[in-house]
Amino acid sequence: ARQRRPDLVVRVLGAPSPGHEGYEEEVRREAAAAGLTADGSFSMIDPGPRVPELIGAFDVLCMPSVPNSEGMPTVLLEAMAAGLPVVATDVGAVAELVQDGRTGRVVAPLDAAALADAAVEAAEHGAGWGAAGRQRIADHFGLERLRALHAPCSELAAEHRARRRPWPPPGGGAPR
């Protein structure tokens, strides 16, 4: 990606993970080998509680997860809500969140070339994909939409609970 986009800057947001120091060092070595560290185009940042503040400084959010590592990644929802195009690997529910070619790109896990191509494409389509992502969040994940989906479930659970025998049973003892 850097060969096609010399202006590429990579910022990795995340707290250091105890026990994974070797992995972090490997990432730093690969960034150096790609020529990203010599000019300051690469850094790893522990954002603490500042993610909402920092995410707005990105042009594209990439999430290159490996198989069996994600469920429904909140960071993708946060990025789309912030109007960022996203590039992510097809793990967990990613393909259900990101509309490939509309709000970003979904690529096969562990395919570095596809990830690089998608990152460059996202940088070129950023404004349109970002706006589509923000609209997707508003339409499918906004508070009113989620309330409409969750309220009936809560009501059903409350009705079910009201019909059940009390626990523990009056007077104690084992259930029958």
C-alpha positions as CSV (number, residue, x, y, z in Angstrom):
1,A,0.0,0.0,0.0
2,R,2.9,2.4,0.8
3,Q,4.3,1.9,-2.7
4,R,1.0,3.1,-4.2
5,R,0.3,5.7,-1.5
6,P,3.5,7.3,-0.3
7,D,1.4,9.5,1.9
8,L,0.2,6.5,3.9
9,V,0.5,6.9,7.7
10,V,-0.3,4.0,10.0
11,R,-1.5,4.5,13.5
12,V,-2.3,1.4,15.6
13,L,-4.6,2.1,18.5
14,G,-4.7,-0.3,21.3
15,A,-3.3,-1.0,24.8
16,P,-0.3,-3.2,25.1
17,S,-1.4,-6.7,25.9
18,P,0.5,-8.5,28.6
19,G,2.0,-11.7,27.4
20,H,2.0,-10.5,23.8
21,E,5.2,-8.3,23.8
22,G,6.7,-10.6,21.1
23,Y,3.8,-9.9,18.8
24,E,4.1,-6.1,19.3
25,E,7.8,-6.3,18.6
26,E,7.2,-8.3,15.4
27,V,4.7,-5.6,14.2
28,R,7.2,-2.9,14.9
29,R,9.9,-4.9,12.9
30,E,7.5,-5.3,9.9
31,A,6.7,-1.6,10.0
32,A,10.4,-0.8,9.9
33,A,11.0,-3.2,7.1
34,A,8.2,-1.5,5.1
35,G,9.9,1.8,5.6
36,L,7.2,3.2,7.8
37,T,9.2,4.0,10.9
38,A,12.1,6.0,9.4
39,D,9.9,9.0,8.6
40,G,7.4,8.7,11.5
41,S,4.7,7.2,9.4
42,F,4.0,4.4,11.9
43,S,3.2,4.5,15.6
44,M,1.4,2.4,18.2
45,I,-0.7,4.4,20.6
46,D,-2.5,3.3,23.8
47,P,-5.6,5.6,23.4
48,G,-7.0,4.9,26.9
49,P,-10.4,6.6,27.0
50,R,-9.6,8.9,24.0
51,V,-10.8,6.6,21.2
52,P,-13.8,8.8,20.3
53,E,-11.5,11.8,20.1
54,L,-8.7,10.1,18.2
55,I,-10.8,8.1,15.7
56,G,-11.9,11.3,14.0
57,A,-8.3,11.9,12.9
58,F,-8.3,8.8,10.7
59,D,-9.1,8.7,7.0
60,V,-9.7,4.9,7.0
61,L,-10.1,2.4,9.7
62,C,-8.5,-1.0,9.1
63,M,-9.2,-4.0,11.2
64,P,-7.1,-6.9,10.0
65,S,-8.3,-9.6,12.4
66,V,-7.4,-13.3,12.1
67,P,-10.0,-16.1,12.0
68,N,-11.9,-16.9,15.1
69,S,-10.9,-13.6,16.8
70,E,-14.0,-11.4,16.5
71,G,-17.7,-11.4,17.1
72,M,-19.4,-8.1,16.2
73,P,-16.5,-5.6,16.5
74,T,-17.8,-2.4,18.1
75,V,-14.9,-0.5,16.6
76,L,-16.3,-0.9,13.2
77,L,-19.6,0.6,14.3
78,E,-17.8,3.4,16.0
79,A,-15.7,4.1,12.8
80,M,-18.8,4.1,10.6
81,A,-20.7,6.4,13.0
82,A,-17.7,8.7,12.7
83,G,-18.0,8.7,8.9
84,L,-14.9,6.6,8.2
85,P,-14.7,4.0,5.5
86,V,-13.6,0.7,7.0
87,V,-11.5,-2.2,5.8
88,A,-11.8,-5.4,7.7
89,T,-11.2,-9.1,7.3
90,D,-14.2,-11.4,6.9
91,V,-14.3,-12.8,10.5
92,G,-17.2,-13.0,12.9
93,A,-20.1,-10.7,12.0
94,V,-17.9,-8.3,10.0
95,A,-19.6,-9.0,6.6
96,E,-23.0,-8.3,8.3
97,L,-21.8,-4.9,9.5
98,V,-19.7,-3.6,6.6
99,Q,-21.3,-3.5,3.2
100,D,-18.5,-4.4,0.8
101,G,-18.0,-1.7,-1.8
102,R,-20.5,0.6,-0.1
103,T,-19.3,1.4,3.4
104,G,-15.8,-0.2,3.0
105,R,-14.2,-3.4,2.0
106,V,-14.3,-6.9,3.5
107,V,-11.3,-9.1,2.6
108,A,-10.2,-12.6,3.4
109,P,-8.3,-13.0,6.6
110,L,-4.5,-13.3,6.4
111,D,-4.5,-11.9,2.8
112,A,-2.0,-9.0,3.2
113,A,-2.2,-8.0,-0.5
114,A,-6.0,-7.8,-0.5
115,L,-5.9,-5.8,2.7
116,A,-3.4,-3.3,1.1
117,D,-5.4,-3.0,-2.0
118,A,-8.6,-2.4,0.0
119,A,-6.9,0.2,2.2
120,V,-5.8,2.1,-0.9
121,E,-9.2,1.8,-2.4
122,A,-10.9,3.0,0.8
123,A,-8.6,6.1,0.9
124,E,-9.7,6.9,-2.7
125,H,-13.4,6.4,-1.9
126,G,-13.4,7.6,1.6
127,A,-16.0,10.4,1.6
128,G,-18.7,8.3,-0.2
129,W,-18.1,5.2,1.8
130,G,-17.8,7.1,5.0
131,A,-21.2,8.8,4.4
132,A,-22.8,5.5,3.5
133,G,-21.4,4.0,6.7
134,R,-22.7,6.8,8.9
135,Q,-26.2,6.4,7.2
136,R,-26.0,2.6,7.8
137,I,-25.4,3.2,11.5
138,A,-28.3,5.7,11.7
139,D,-30.7,3.4,9.9
140,H,-29.7,0.1,11.6
141,F,-27.9,0.8,14.9
142,G,-29.3,4.1,16.1
143,L,-31.0,4.3,19.5
144,E,-34.5,4.4,18.2
145,R,-34.0,1.4,15.9
146,L,-32.4,-0.6,18.8
147,R,-35.1,0.4,21.2
148,A,-37.7,-0.8,18.7
149,L,-35.9,-4.1,18.5
150,H,-35.1,-4.6,22.1
151,A,-38.2,-3.3,23.9
152,P,-40.5,-6.2,22.7
153,C,-37.8,-8.7,23.9
154,S,-37.7,-7.1,27.3
155,E,-41.5,-7.1,27.5
156,L,-41.6,-10.8,26.6
157,A,-39.0,-11.6,29.2
158,A,-40.9,-9.7,31.9
159,E,-44.2,-11.5,30.9
160,H,-42.4,-14.8,31.1
161,R,-40.9,-14.1,34.4
162,A,-44.3,-13.0,35.8
163,R,-45.8,-16.4,34.8
164,R,-43.1,-18.5,36.4
165,R,-43.2,-19.9,40.0
166,P,-41.3,-17.8,42.4
167,W,-37.7,-18.8,43.3
168,P,-36.8,-19.6,45.9
169,P,-40.2,-21.3,46.6
170,P,-42.2,-19.9,49.5
171,G,-41.1,-21.6,52.7
172,G,-37.8,-22.7,51.1
173,G,-37.0,-26.3,50.1
174,A,-36.0,-27.9,46.9
175,P,-38.1,-27.4,43.7
176,R,-40.5,-30.2,42.7
